[in-house]
Amino acid sequence: MTTNKKNHGTVLITGASSGIGRELACEFASRAETLVLVARRLDRLEQLRAELLGRYPKLKIVALATDLSDEHEIETLLAKVSEQAGPVDVLVNNAGVGDTALFDRADWVRTRQILRTNILAVAQLTSALVAGMVERRRGGVLNIGSGAGLTVLPNAAAYIGSKYFVNGFSEALRADLAGTAVTVTQVCPGPVASEFDQLAGSPGGMIGTPRIFRITAAQCAREALAGFERGRARVFPGRAYRFLMRALPLFPLWMQRKQAAALALRLRAGQSS
């Protein structure tokens, strides 16, 4: 039996060169007319473009190298998207930067990059593109947040704070767009096997997260798109992780704070020895 897949029109995916973003591009490829792939590494984007065109020769793919921590590059990106792809129907805010360090020991340049990429770029791209979706009464915004933006964890204050923004922004945006036919879905992954942890300086994943909750980027992308197409407000990819996050409200904030402080003390002691 064949199933009818949704046609999402023109889909823009940030952070498409690897990890969840790359897998989301693979998932959307069979459901879009045009894919706009955005990341800093153009060579990776071109490799992905060639791979997808081999499978979907009628698909239009635009690959654009952009540093999303630079608002001027984002403006240039938006102009190129308008010229080469036209109106965007689905915006996937996937690109993200992380770091693992106690905040008093964190590098400010890296912290600034996290805040600009994970917060300002998300807001800037959404601001530029969502009005057109509302006017056309179709499309949506798929924000890749994190379970870290819903709890208290040490050793990544800027990153976790940025994901708190994504959570609040997604919830408020969904409320703002009620009745417009524009979908807003936030995906809150736990540990995902990708380059992200290595680049953030934590190859084993965030501290205190058992491996049972770890899933592949492909599984994360599949569940993210499925939730988006169902119009869900929030998606927790992975069965074990989903169970954990649904149980999170049972743990009061004081308990989360106490556990986070204990972990931070151990980290500080270990780094000082």
Secondary structure by P-SEA (a helix, b strand, c coil): cbbbbbbccbbbbccccccaaaaaaaaacccccbbbbbcccaaaaaaaaaaaaaacccbbbbbbbbccccaaaaaaaaaaaaaccccccbbbcccccccccccccccaaaaaaaaaaacaaaaaaaaacaaaaaaacccbbbbbccccccccccccaaaaaaaaaaaaaaaaaaaaaccccbbbbbbbbcccccccccccccccccccccccccccaaaaaaaaaaaaaaccccccccaaaaaaaaacccccaaaaaaaaaaaaaaaaaaaac
